[in-house]
Amino acid sequence: MKTSLPVTQRDQHLLYPDADQYAIATYGLTKQFERYIAVNEIDLQVKAGEVYGLIGPNGAGKTTLIRMLAAAEEPTTGAIFINGERLLRDDSNPKLKQRLGYLPDDYPLYHDLNVWDYLDYFARLYRLRQPHRRRRVYEVLELVQLTNKKDSLISTLSRGMKQRLSLARTIVHEPILLLLDEPVSGLDPIARMQFREIIKVLQEAGMTILISSHVLSDLAELCTSVGIMEMGFLVESASLKELYRRLARQQIVISTLGALDDLKTELRNFSLAREWETLPGQNSLRVEFSGSPDESAELLKALVTAGLPINEFHCTQEDLESIFLKLGHKQAS
């Protein structure tokens, strides 16, 4: 005998028919504090297994958005779905909330505990039972490379170690979704590299990860997709490959042993070479080029055929930081 869905569940499916296709799906998500709108009508979709980077200036709404996704903040309006299940801050779906991992940018550590006791404490809070609990604590210690520090007081750890320990605490219960708010803030380059490598391992294991950061070079290396926030709005959300294809300008650095004016004169014959600038202290131009790789090869051939003594010719592409600054300028204008 066929049974009908409860009205609320049926209506939910009609209103959000594609929610179960994503690890994260939000619809009209808004958070207002009195007269200030921190997050404004955001529709966000993140596929399972992605590393999704969230970037934007301070005050753009990134932390508020992440807190709502972690059920730490109540939305003013809108809906959140995690793996197709509606996320609410009430007593509903406790099992879903237990599968979220949230690392805020200011999470305090208990400095009078040692590393093992700290992780074991949180494993017990998540109701991991022996012998699985002990095995899991060992696993995360090995992952974050702190096994040799398991008996050390947290107060004796370096900043990078403390951040890796915080990540271990966040994943000890094997979450399906990991939410990281500025996890590499204040870390030195080596500590950031170690953190990136851990994130890559977690992604390879199939975890969905949303990470905000001001270190855009890290996000460019880690992420499969990015979202750019400005003044509470999600102004861009796309795969990194699509973002580069659509918004990153191709540039060619050309150096000559001859006169730069001769190079500029020859470039005027090529419509795909839109504009150029002289690089300070070098006999080189940075040329904006709108053609394909084959067409850039034709450009080089033409310059050499024209008798110009070219001693450097390499193509580059605008990085994520340049794209972000360009989009921010568009929003401000």
Phi and psi in degrees as GROMACS dihedral restraints (atoms count N, CA, C in turn):
[ dihedral_restraints ]
;  ai    aj    ak    al  type     phi  dphi    fc
    3     4     5     6     1   -81.2    20    10
    4     5     6     7     1   129.0    20    10
    6     7     8     9     1  -105.0    20    10
    7     8     9    10     1   145.4    20    10
    9    10    11    12     1   -86.3    20    10
   10    11    12    13     1   151.2    20    10
   12    13    14    15     1   -69.6    20    10
   13    14    15    16     1   150.4    20    10
   15    16    17    18     1   -57.5    20    10
   16    17    18    19     1   149.7    20    10
   18    19    20    21     1   -55.9    20    10
   19    20    21    22     1   -47.1    20    10
   21    22    23    24     1   -61.8    20    10
   22    23    24    25     1   -41.3    20    10
   24    25    26    27     1   -69.2    20    10
   25    26    27    28     1   -39.2    20    10
   27    28    29    30     1   -65.4    20    10
   28    29    30    31     1   -44.6    20    10
   30    31    32    33     1   -63.4    20    10
   31    32    33    34     1   -38.0    20    10
   33    34    35    36     1   -61.0    20    10
   34    35    36    37     1   -42.8    20    10
   36    37    38    39     1   -65.3    20    10
   37    38    39    40     1   -36.4    20    10
   39    40    41    42     1   -69.5    20    10
   40    41    42    43     1   -38.4    20    10
   42    43    44    45     1   -74.8    20    10
   43    44    45    46     1   -35.0    20    10
   45    46    47    48     1  -129.4    20    10
   46    47    48    49     1    66.8    20    10
   48    49    50    51     1   -67.4    20    10
   49    50    51    52     1   -21.9    20    10
   51    52    53    54     1  -103.7    20    10
   52    53    54    55     1     9.5    20    10
   54    55    56    57     1   -60.4    20    10
   55    56    57    58     1   -34.6    20    10
   57    58    59    60     1   -78.7    20    10
   58    59    60    61     1     2.0    20    10
   60    61    62    63     1   -89.0    20    10
   61    62    63    64     1    -6.2    20    10
   63    64    65    66     1  -128.9    20    10
   64    65    66    67     1   153.8    20    10
   66    67    68    69     1   -72.5    20    10
   67    68    69    70     1   -37.3    20    10
   69    70    71    72     1  -129.3    20    10
   70    71    72    73     1   131.0    20    10
   72    73    74    75     1  -142.6    20    10
   73    74    75    76     1   123.5    20    10
   75    76    77    78     1  -120.5    20    10
   76    77    78    79     1   151.0    20    10
   78    79    80    81     1  -134.7    20    10
   79    80    81    82     1   114.4    20    10
   81    82    83    84     1    57.4    20    10
   82    83    84    85     1    32.3    20    10
   84    85    86    87     1   -69.6    20    10
   85    86    87    88     1   123.1    20    10
   87    88    89    90     1  -137.3    20    10
   88    89    90    91     1   139.5    20    10
   90    91    92    93     1  -132.9    20    10
   91    92    93    94     1   122.1    20    10
   93    94    95    96     1  -120.9    20    10
   94    95    96    97     1   130.7    20    10
   96    97    98    99     1  -109.5    20    10
   97    98    99   100     1   103.2    20    10
   99   100   101   102     1    53.6    20    10
  100   101   102   103     1  -113.6    20    10
  102   103   104   105     1   -95.2    20    10
  103   104   105   106     1    -1.8    20    10
  105   106   107   108     1   -98.6    20    10
  106   107   108   109     1   125.1    20    10
  108   109   110   111     1   -98.1    20    10
  109   110   111   112     1   109.0    20    10
  111   112   113   114     1   -82.9    20    10
  112   113   114   115     1   -37.3    20    10
  114   115   116   117     1  -130.7    20    10
  115   116   117   118     1   128.7    20    10
  117   118   119   120     1  -125.1    20    10
  118   119   120   121     1   102.1    20    10
  120   121   122   123     1    52.7    20    10
  121   122   123   124     1    53.2    20    10
  123   124   125   126     1   -89.9    20    10
  124   125   126   127     1   126.2    20    10
  126   127   128   129     1  -108.5    20    10
  127   128   129   130     1   109.1    20    10
  129   130   131   132     1  -122.7    20    10
  130   131   132   133     1   134.1    20    10
  132   133   134   135     1  -130.4    20    10
  133   134   135   136     1   125.2    20    10
  135   136   137   138     1  -126.8    20    10
  136   137   138   139     1   125.3    20    10
  138   139   140   141     1   -78.7    20    10
  139   140   141   142     1   154.3    20    10
  141   142   143   144     1   -60.8    20    10
  142   143   144   145     1   138.1    20    10
  144   145   146   147     1    84.8    20    10
  145   146   147   148     1    -0.9    20    10
  147   148   149   150     1   -81.2    20    10
  148   149   150   151     1   154.9    20    10
  150   151   152   153     1  -107.4    20    10
  151   152   153   154     1   110.2    20    10
  153   154   155   156     1  -106.0    20    10
  154   155   156   157     1   120.1    20    10
  156   157   158   159     1   -94.4    20    10
  157   158   159   160     1   132.4    20    10
  159   160   161   162     1  -112.4    20    10
  160   161   162   163     1   117.8    20    10
  162   163   164   165     1  -126.0    20    10
  163   164   165   166     1   158.0    20    10
  165   166   167   168     1   160.6    20    10
  166   167   168   169     1   162.3    20    10
  168   169   170   171     1   -70.5    20    10
  169   170   171   172     1   167.9    20    10
  171   172   173   174     1   -57.7    20    10
  172   173   174   175     1   136.6    20    10
  174   175   176   177     1    86.1    20    10
  175   176   177   178     1     5.0    20    10
  177   178   179   180     1   -75.9    20    10
  178   179   180   181     1   -19.2    20    10
  180   181   182   183     1   110.7    20    10
  181   182   183   184     1     7.2    20    10
  183   184   185   186     1   -62.8    20    10
  184   185   186   187     1   -49.9    20    10
  186   187   188   189     1   -63.7    20    10
  187   188   189   190     1   -41.3    20    10
  189   190   191   192     1   -62.6    20    10
  190   191   192   193     1   -41.6    20    10
  192   193   194   195     1   -62.0    20    10
  193   194   195   196     1   -46.0    20    10
  195   196   197   198     1   -64.7    20    10
  196   197   198   199     1   -39.2    20    10
  198   199   200   201     1   -63.4    20    10
  199   200   201   202     1   -35.6    20    10
  201   202   203   204     1   -69.2    20    10
  202   203   204   205     1   -38.7    20    10
  204   205   206   207     1   -65.8    20    10
  205   206   207   208     1   -26.7    20    10
  207   208   209   210     1   -90.4    20    10
  208   209   210   211     1     4.8    20    10
  210   211   212   213     1    63.4    20    10
  211   212   213   214     1    24.0    20    10
  213   214   215   216     1   -95.2    20    10
  214   215   216   217     1    -8.8    20    10
  216   217   218   219     1  -139.8    20    10
  217   218   219   220     1   136.2    20    10
  219   220   221   222     1   -85.0    20    10
  220   221   222   223     1   124.4    20    10
  222   223   224   225     1   -64.5    20    10
  223   224   225   226     1   148.6    20    10
  225   226   227   228     1   -73.5    20    10
  226   227   228   229     1   -46.7    20    10
  228   229   230   231     1  -144.7    20    10
  229   230   231   232     1   166.2    20    10
  231   232   233   234     1   103.5    20    10
  232   233   234   235     1   177.0    20    10
  234   235   236   237     1  -134.7    20    10
  235   236   237   238     1   147.4    20    10
  237   238   239   240     1  -124.2    20    10
  238   239   240   241     1   133.5    20    10
  240   241   242   243     1  -124.9    20    10
  241   242   243   244     1   133.3    20    10
  243   244   245   246     1  -116.5    20    10
  244   245   246   247     1   116.7    20    10
  246   247   248   249     1    50.9    20    10
  247   248   249   250     1    40.6    20    10
  249   250   251   252     1    83.0    20    10
  250   251   252   253     1    -0.5    20    10
  252   253   254   255     1  -108.5    20    10
  253   254   255   256     1   131.5    20    10
  255   256   257   258     1   -66.1    20    10
  256   257   258   259     1   128.4    20    10
  258   259   260   261     1   -98.0    20    10
  259   260   261   262     1   121.1    20    10
  261   262   263   264     1  -127.5    20    10
  262   263   264   265     1   156.3    20    10
  264   265   266   267     1   -88.7    20    10
  265   266   267   268     1     1.3    20    10
  267   268   269   270     1   -82.5    20    10
  268   269   270   271     1  -159.4    20    10
  270   271   272   273     1   -83.0    20    10
  271   272   273   274     1     4.6    20    10
  273   274   275   276     1   -75.9    20    10
  274   275   276   277     1   164.4    20    10
  276   277   278   279     1    31.2    20    10
  277   278   279   280     1    59.4    20    10
  279   280   281   282     1   -62.1    20    10
  280   281   282   283     1   -31.5    20    10
  282   283   284   285     1   -64.7    20    10
  283   284   285   286     1   -36.3    20    10
  285   286   287   288     1   -64.7    20    10
  286   287   288   289     1   -45.4    20    10
  288   289   290   291     1   -62.6    20    10
  289   290   291   292     1   -33.5    20    10
  291   292   293   294     1   -70.3    20    10
  292   293   294   295     1   -14.1    20    10
  294   295   296   297     1  -100.3    20    10
  295   296   297   298     1    11.0    20    10
  297   298   299   300     1   -97.4    20    10
  298   299   300   301     1   141.0    20    10
  300   301   302   303     1  -118.6    20    10
  301   302   303   304     1   121.9    20    10
  303   304   305   306     1  -128.9    20    10
  304   305   306   307     1   121.3    20    10
  306   307   308   309     1  -117.2    20    10
  307   308   309   310     1    98.7    20    10
  309   310   311   312     1   -72.2    20    10
  310   311   312   313     1   167.9    20    10
  312   313   314   315     1   -78.9    20    10
  313   314   315   316     1    -7.7    20    10
  315   316   317   318     1  -131.1    20    10
  316   317   318   319     1    32.0    20    10
  318   319   320   321     1   -70.7    20    10
  319   320   321   322     1   125.3    20    10
  321   322   323   324     1   -76.2    20    10
  322   323   324   325     1   148.9    20    10
  324   325   326   327     1  -107.3    20    10
  325   326   327   328     1   153.5    20    10
  327   328   329   330     1   -92.6    20    10
  328   329   330   331     1    93.9    20    10
  330   331   332   333     1   -69.4    20    10
  331   332   333   334     1   -16.3    20    10
  333   334   335   336     1   -88.9    20    10
  334   335   336   337     1    -0.6    20    10
  336   337   338   339     1   -97.3    20    10
  337   338   339   340     1   156.4    20    10
  339   340   341   342     1   -88.0    20    10
  340   341   342   343     1   170.2    20    10
  342   343   344   345     1   -59.9    20    10
  343   344   345   346     1   -45.9    20    10
  345   346   347   348     1   -62.7    20    10
  346   347   348   349     1   -48.1    20    10
  348   349   350   351     1   -63.3    20    10
  349   350   351   352     1   -35.1    20    10
  351   352   353   354     1   -62.3    20    10
  352   353   354   355     1   -49.8    20    10
  354   355   356   357     1   -68.8    20    10
  355   356   357   358     1   -38.2    20    10
  357   358   359   360     1   -63.8    20    10
  358   359   360   361     1   -37.4    20    10
  360   361   362   363     1   -59.6    20    10
  361   362   363   364     1   -47.4    20    10
  363   364   365   366     1   -71.5    20    10
  364   365   366   367     1   -33.2    20    10
  366   367   368   369     1   -62.4    20    10
  367   368   369   370     1   -37.8    20    10
  369   370   371   372     1   -70.1    20    10
  370   371   372   373     1   -35.4    20    10
  372   373   374   375     1   -61.0    20    10
  373   374   375   376     1   -34.6    20    10
  375   376   377   378     1   -85.9    20    10
  376   377   378   379     1     8.4    20    10
  378   379   380   381     1    63.8    20    10
  379   380   381   382     1    33.6    20    10
  381   382   383   384     1   -75.5    20    10
  382   383   384   385     1   131.4    20    10
  384   385   386   387     1  -104.0    20    10
  385   386   387   388     1   156.1    20    10
  387   388   389   390     1   -71.1    20    10
  388   389   390   391     1   148.3    20    10
  390   391   392   393     1   -86.4    20    10
  391   392   393   394     1    -1.3    20    10
  393   394   395   396     1   -60.9    20    10
  394   395   396   397     1   -38.1    20    10
  396   397   398   399     1   -60.1    20    10
  397   398   399   400     1   -49.3    20    10
  399   400   401   402     1   -61.3    20    10
  400   401   402   403     1   -42.3    20    10
  402   403   404   405     1   -63.8    20    10
  403   404   405   406     1   -41.0    20    10
  405   406   407   408     1   -68.1    20    10
  406   407   408   409     1   -39.9    20    10
  408   409   410   411     1   -61.6    20    10
  409   410   411   412     1   -41.7    20    10
  411   412   413   414     1   -62.2    20    10
  412   413   414   415     1   -40.2    20    10
  414   415   416   417     1   -62.0    20    10
  415   416   417   418     1   -47.1    20    10
  417   418   419   420     1   -71.9    20    10
  418   419   420   421     1   -32.6    20    10
  420   421   422   423     1   -62.4    20    10
  421   422   423   424     1   -41.3    20    10
  423   424   425   426     1   -66.4    20    10
  424   425   426   427     1   -40.5    20    10
  426   427   428   429     1   -61.3    20    10
  427   428   429   430     1   -44.4    20    10
  429   430   431   432     1   -90.5    20    10
  430   431   432   433     1     8.6    20    10
  432   433   434   435     1    59.4    20    10
  433   434   435   436     1    47.6    20    10
  435   436   437   438     1  -125.7    20    10
  436   437   438   439     1    17.0    20    10
  438   439   440   441     1   -57.8    20    10
  439   440   441   442     1   -39.7    20    10
  441   442   443   444     1   -74.9    20    10
  442   443   444   445     1    -3.8    20    10
  444   445   446   447     1  -110.9    20    10
  445   446   447   448     1    12.1    20    10
  447   448   449   450     1   -61.4    20    10
  448   449   450   451     1   -27.6    20    10
  450   451   452   453     1   -99.7    20    10
  451   452   453   454     1     4.5    20    10
  453   454   455   456     1   -85.2    20    10
  454   455   456   457     1   145.1    20    10
  456   457   458   459     1   -66.9    20    10
  457   458   459   460     1   141.8    20    10
  459   460   461   462     1   -60.8    20    10
  460   461   462   463     1   -31.1    20    10
  462   463   464   465     1   -62.4    20    10
  463   464   465   466     1   -19.9    20    10
  465   466   467   468     1   -91.9    20    10
  466   467   468   469     1    -4.4    20    10
  468   469   470   471     1   -80.6    20    10
  469   470   471   472     1   152.8    20    10
  471   472   473   474     1   -72.8    20    10
  472   473   474   475     1   168.7    20    10
  474   475   476   477     1   -61.0    20    10
  475   476   477   478     1   -42.6    20    10
  477   478   479   480     1   -63.1    20    10
  478   479   480   481     1   -40.4    20    10
  480   481   482   483     1   -64.9    20    10
  481   482   483   484     1   -41.0    20    10
  483   484   485   486     1   -62.2    20    10
  484   485   486   487     1   -38.6    20    10
  486   487   488   489     1   -69.0    20    10
  487   488   489   490     1   -38.4    20    10
  489   490   491   492     1   -67.5    20    10
  490   491   492   493     1   -35.6    20    10
  492   493   494   495     1   -65.2    20    10
  493   494   495   496     1   -39.5    20    10
  495   496   497   498     1   -62.0    20    10
  496   497   498   499     1   -39.2    20    10
  498   499   500   501     1   -65.4    20    10
  499   500   501   502     1   -40.9    20    10
  501   502   503   504     1   -60.0    20    10
  502   503   504   505     1   -42.2    20    10
  504   505   506   507     1   -62.0    20    10
  505   506   507   508     1   -35.4    20    10
  507   508   509   510     1   -72.3    20    10
  508   509   510   511     1   -25.6    20    10
  510   511   512   513     1  -111.4    20    10
  511   512   513   514     1     3.9    20    10
  513   514   515   516     1   -61.9    20    10
  514   515   516   517     1   -27.2    20    10
  516   517   518   519     1   -95.3    20    10
  517   518   519   520     1    11.4    20    10
  519   520   521   522     1    58.4    20    10
  520   521   522   523     1    63.6    20    10
  522   523   524   525     1   -70.0    20    10
  523   524   525   526     1   158.7    20    10
  525   526   527   528     1   -89.1    20    10
  526   527   528   529     1   -20.2    20    10
  528   529   530   531     1  -136.4    20    10
  529   530   531   532     1   129.5    20    10
  531   532   533   534     1  -114.0    20    10
  532   533   534   535     1   124.1    20    10
  534   535   536   537     1  -114.7    20    10
  535   536   537   538     1   115.0    20    10
  537   538   539   540     1  -120.1    20    10
  538   539   540   541     1   119.5    20    10
  540   541   542   543     1  -106.1    20    10
  541   542   543   544     1   106.4    20    10
  543   544   545   546     1    51.1    20    10
  544   545   546   547     1    55.6    20    10
  546   547   548   549     1   -72.2    20    10
  547   548   549   550     1   -19.4    20    10
  549   550   551   552     1  -107.1    20    10
  550   551   552   553     1    13.3    20    10
  552   553   554   555     1   -60.8    20    10
  553   554   555   556     1   126.1    20    10
  555   556   557   558     1    81.5    20    10
  556   557   558   559     1     1.8    20    10
  558   559   560   561     1   -87.0    20    10
  559   560   561   562     1   149.4    20    10
  561   562   563   564     1   -77.5    20    10
  562   563   564   565     1   167.2    20    10
  564   565   566   567     1   -56.1    20    10
  565   566   567   568     1   -38.5    20    10
  567   568   569   570     1   -67.3    20    10
  568   569   570   571     1   -43.1    20    10
  570   571   572   573     1   -64.8    20    10
  571   572   573   574     1   -37.2    20    10
  573   574   575   576     1   -65.5    20    10
  574   575   576   577     1   -39.7    20    10
  576   577   578   579     1   -63.3    20    10
  577   578   579   580     1   -42.8    20    10
  579   580   581   582     1   -62.4    20    10
  580   581   582   583     1   -40.4    20    10
  582   583   584   585     1   -65.2    20    10
  583   584   585   586     1   -42.0    20    10
  585   586   587   588     1   -60.0    20    10
  586   587   588   589     1   -41.9    20    10
  588   589   590   591     1   -64.0    20    10
  589   590   591   592     1   -36.8    20    10
  591   592   593   594     1   -65.8    20    10
  592   593   594   595     1   -42.5    20    10
  594   595   596   597     1   -61.1    20    10
  595   596   597   598     1   -40.0    20    10
  597   598   599   600     1   -62.4    20    10
  598   599   600   601     1   -40.1    20    10
  600   601   602   603     1   -63.0    20    10
  601   602   603   604     1   -42.9    20    10
  603   604   605   606     1   -64.4    20    10
  604   605   606   607     1   -39.1    20    10
  606   607   608   609     1   -65.2    20    10
  607   608   609   610     1   -43.1    20    10
  609   610   611   612     1   -61.8    20    10
  610   611   612   613     1   -26.6    20    10
  612   613   614   615     1   -80.2    20    10
  613   614   615   616     1    -2.7    20    10
  615   616   617   618     1    99.0    20    10
  616   617   618   619     1     6.3    20    10
  618   619   620   621     1   -76.5    20    10
  619   620   621   622     1   141.5    20    10
  621   622   623   624     1   -88.8    20    10
  622   623   624   625     1   132.2    20    10
  624   625   626   627     1  -131.5    20    10
  625   626   627   628     1   128.5    20    10
  627   628   629   630     1  -114.7    20    10
  628   629   630   631     1   125.6    20    10
  630   631   632   633     1  -134.4    20    10
  631   632   633   634     1   131.7    20    10
  633   634   635   636     1  -106.2    20    10
  634   635   636   637     1   145.4    20    10
  636   637   638   639     1  -164.7    20    10
  637   638   639   640     1   150.7    20    10
  639   640   641   642     1   -92.4    20    10
  640   641   642   643     1    -8.6    20    10
  642   643   644   645     1   -88.7    20    10
  643   644   645   646     1    87.8    20    10
  645   646   647   648     1   -69.5    20    10
  646   647   648   649     1   -25.9    20    10
  648   649   650   651     1   -64.5    20    10
  649   650   651   652     1   -35.8    20    10
  651   652   653   654     1   -65.2    20    10
  652   653   654   655     1   -44.4    20    10
  654   655   656   657     1   -64.9    20    10
  655   656   657   658     1   -38.8    20    10
  657   658   659   660     1   -61.9    20    10
  658   659   660   661     1   -32.4    20    10
  660   661   662   663     1   -80.3    20    10
  661   662   663   664     1   -31.5    20    10
  663   664   665   666     1   -92.3    20    10
  664   665   666   667     1   -38.8    20    10
  666   667   668   669     1   -86.2    20    10
  667   668   669   670     1   149.5    20    10
  669   670   671   672     1   -92.8    20    10
  670   671   672   673     1   -30.5    20    10
  672   673   674   675     1  -141.3    20    10
  673   674   675   676     1   158.7    20    10
  675   676   677   678     1  -137.5    20    10
  676   677   678   679     1   152.3    20    10
  678   679   680   681     1  -124.5    20    10
  679   680   681   682     1   137.9    20    10
  681   682   683   684     1  -113.5    20    10
  682   683   684   685     1   122.8    20    10
  684   685   686   687     1  -107.6    20    10
  685   686   687   688     1   140.9    20    10
  687   688   689   690     1  -142.4    20    10
  688   689   690   691     1   120.8    20    10
  690   691   692   693     1    52.9    20    10
  691   692   693   694     1    40.0    20    10
  693   694   695   696     1    89.1    20    10
  694   695   696   697     1    -9.6    20    10
  696   697   698   699     1  -100.1    20    10
  697   698   699   700     1   148.3    20    10
  699   700   701   702     1   -91.8    20    10
  700   701   702   703     1    97.8    20    10
  702   703   704   705     1   -84.6    20    10
  703   704   705   706     1   -21.0    20    10
  705   706   707   708     1  -147.3    20    10
  706   707   708   709     1   141.8    20    10
  708   709   710   711     1  -151.9    20    10
  709   710   711   712     1   112.5    20    10
  711   712   713   714     1  -161.2    20    10
  712   713   714   715     1   165.5    20    10
  714   715   716   717     1   -64.8    20    10
  715   716   717   718     1   152.1    20    10
  717   718   719   720     1   -61.0    20    10
  718   719   720   721     1   -39.6    20    10
  720   721   722   723     1   -61.9    20    10
  721   722   723   724     1   -43.3    20    10
  723   724   725   726     1   -66.8    20    10
  724   725   726   727     1   -38.8    20    10
  726   727   728   729     1   -63.4    20    10
  727   728   729   730     1   -44.2    20    10
  729   730   731   732     1   -64.1    20    10
  730   731   732   733     1   -43.1    20    10
  732   733   734   735     1   -61.9    20    10
  733   734   735   736     1   -39.0    20    10
  735   736   737   738     1   -87.0    20    10
  736   737   738   739     1   -33.7    20    10
  738   739   740   741     1  -118.2    20    10
  739   740   741   742     1   -19.0    20    10
  741   742   743   744     1   -85.5    20    10
  742   743   744   745     1   126.9    20    10
  744   745   746   747     1   -80.7    20    10
  745   746   747   748     1   140.5    20    10
  747   748   749   750     1   -83.8    20    10
  748   749   750   751     1   137.8    20    10
  750   751   752   753     1  -129.1    20    10
  751   752   753   754     1   147.6    20    10
  753   754   755   756     1  -124.1    20    10
  754   755   756   757     1   127.3    20    10
  756   757   758   759     1   -94.2    20    10
  757   758   759   760     1   122.0    20    10
  759   760   761   762     1  -122.5    20    10
  760   761   762   763     1   125.4    20    10
  762   763   764   765     1  -114.5    20    10
  763   764   765   766     1   145.9    20    10
  765   766   767   768     1  -133.0    20    10
  766   767   768   769     1   149.0    20    10
  768   769   770   771     1   -86.2    20    10
  769   770   771   772     1    -7.8    20    10
  771   772   773   774     1  -100.6    20    10
  772   773   774   775     1  -152.6    20    10
  774   775   776   777     1   -83.2    20    10
  775   776   777   778     1   136.8    20    10
  777   778   779   780     1   -64.0    20    10
  778   779   780   781     1   -32.7    20    10
  780   781   782   783     1   -62.3    20    10
  781   782   783   784     1   -35.5    20    10
  783   784   785   786     1   -64.9    20    10
  784   785   786   787     1   -39.2    20    10
  786   787   788   789     1   -65.5    20    10
  787   788   789   790     1   -43.5    20    10
  789   790   791   792     1   -62.6    20    10
  790   791   792   793     1   -40.2    20    10
  792   793   794   795     1   -62.0    20    10
  793   794   795   796     1   -42.1    20    10
  795   796   797   798     1   -68.8    20    10
  796   797   798   799     1   -37.2    20    10
  798   799   800   801     1   -64.0    20    10
  799   800   801   802     1   -26.9    20    10
  801   802   803   804     1   -66.0    20    10
  802   803   804   805     1   -13.5    20    10
  804   805   806   807     1   -82.9    20    10
  805   806   807   808     1    -4.3    20    10
  807   808   809   810     1  -118.2    20    10
  808   809   810   811     1   111.9    20    10
  810   811   812   813     1   -66.7    20    10
  811   812   813   814     1   -23.6    20    10
  813   814   815   816     1   -75.6    20    10
  814   815   816   817     1   -16.3    20    10
  816   817   818   819     1   -89.4    20    10
  817   818   819   820     1    95.4    20    10
  819   820   821   822     1   -74.6    20    10
  820   821   822   823     1   -49.3    20    10
  822   823   824   825     1  -156.8    20    10
  823   824   825   826     1   166.6    20    10
  825   826   827   828     1  -151.4    20    10
  826   827   828   829     1   161.4    20    10
  828   829   830   831     1  -135.5    20    10
  829   830   831   832     1   149.3    20    10
  831   832   833   834     1   -83.2    20    10
  832   833   834   835     1   130.3    20    10
  834   835   836   837     1   -79.6    20    10
  835   836   837   838     1   128.9    20    10
  837   838   839   840     1   -62.6    20    10
  838   839   840   841     1   136.7    20    10
  840   841   842   843     1    74.4    20    10
  841   842   843   844     1     8.3    20    10
  843   844   845   846     1  -135.1    20    10
  844   845   846   847     1   155.7    20    10
  846   847   848   849     1   -92.0    20    10
  847   848   849   850     1    58.5    20    10
  849   850   851   852     1  -139.0    20    10
  850   851   852   853     1   156.7    20    10
  852   853   854   855     1  -122.3    20    10
  853   854   855   856     1   143.1    20    10
  855   856   857   858     1  -102.6    20    10
  856   857   858   859     1   115.8    20    10
  858   859   860   861     1  -108.6    20    10
  859   860   861   862     1   130.3    20    10
  861   862   863   864     1   -80.6    20    10
  862   863   864   865     1   124.3    20    10
  864   865   866   867     1  -128.9    20    10
  865   866   867   868     1   127.5    20    10
  867   868   869   870     1  -103.5    20    10
  868   869   870   871     1    10.1    20    10
  870   871   872   873     1   -93.2    20    10
  871   872   873   874     1  -178.8    20    10
  873   874   875   876     1   -85.0    20    10
  874   875   876   877     1   170.8    20    10
  876   877   878   879     1   -57.0    20    10
  877   878   879   880     1   -39.0    20    10
  879   880   881   882     1   -62.7    20    10
  880   881   882   883     1   -38.5    20    10
  882   883   884   885     1   -72.5    20    10
  883   884   885   886     1   -31.3    20    10
  885   886   887   888     1   -68.7    20    10
  886   887   888   889     1   -35.1    20    10
  888   889   890   891     1   -64.6    20    10
  889   890   891   892     1   -37.5    20    10
  891   892   893   894     1   -64.9    20    10
  892   893   894   895     1   -37.2    20    10
  894   895   896   897     1   -61.2    20    10
  895   896   897   898     1   -47.4    20    10
  897   898   899   900     1   -60.4    20    10
  898   899   900   901     1   -44.0    20    10
  900   901   902   903     1   -60.2    20    10
  901   902   903   904     1   -41.5    20    10
  903   904   905   906     1   -67.3    20    10
  904   905   906   907     1   -38.6    20    10
  906   907   908   909     1   -65.6    20    10
  907   908   909   910     1   -41.5    20    10
  909   910   911   912     1   -68.9    20    10
  910   911   912   913     1   -41.6    20    10
  912   913   914   915     1   -61.8    20    10
  913   914   915   916     1   -32.0    20    10
  915   916   917   918     1   -75.5    20    10
  916   917   918   919     1    -1.9    20    10
  918   919   920   921     1    88.1    20    10
  919   920   921   922     1    11.9    20    10
  921   922   923   924     1   -78.9    20    10
  922   923   924   925     1   133.8    20    10
  924   925   926   927     1   -80.3    20    10
  925   926   927   928     1    74.3    20    10
  927   928   929   930     1   -75.5    20    10
  928   929   930   931     1   124.2    20    10
  930   931   932   933     1  -117.0    20    10
  931   932   933   934     1    -0.1    20    10
  933   934   935   936     1  -154.5    20    10
  934   935   936   937     1   135.4    20    10
  936   937   938   939     1  -155.5    20    10
  937   938   939   940     1   103.3    20    10
  939   940   941   942     1  -141.8    20    10
  940   941   942   943     1   143.7    20    10
  942   943   944   945     1   -92.2    20    10
  943   944   945   946     1   140.0    20    10
  945   946   947   948     1  -132.1    20    10
  946   947   948   949     1   172.4    20    10
  948   949   950   951     1  -136.3    20    10
  949   950   951   952     1   144.2    20    10
  951   952   953   954     1   -56.2    20    10
  952   953   954   955     1   140.8    20    10
  954   955   956   957     1   -88.6    20    10
  955   956   957   958     1   178.9    20    10
  957   958   959   960     1   -61.6    20    10
  958   959   960   961     1   -36.2    20    10
  960   961   962   963     1   -63.4    20    10
  961   962   963   964     1   -41.0    20    10
  963   964   965   966     1   -64.6    20    10
  964   965   966   967     1   -41.5    20    10
  966   967   968   969     1   -62.2    20    10
  967   968   969   970     1   -44.6    20    10
  969   970   971   972     1   -61.2    20    10
  970   971   972   973     1   -46.0    20    10
  972   973   974   975     1   -64.9    20    10
  973   974   975   976     1   -37.1    20    10
  975   976   977   978     1   -66.4    20    10
  976   977   978   979     1   -43.1    20    10
  978   979   980   981     1   -65.9    20    10
  979   980   981   982     1   -40.5    20    10
  981   982   983   984     1   -61.0    20    10
  982   983   984   985     1   -38.0    20    10
  984   985   986   987     1   -66.0    20    10
  985   986   987   988     1   -39.4    20    10
  987   988   989   990     1   -62.4    20    10
  988   989   990   991     1   -40.9    20    10
  990   991   992   993     1   -66.2    20    10
  991   992   993   994     1   -35.8    20    10
  993   994   995   996     1   -75.8    20    10
  994   995   996   997     1   -26.7    20    10
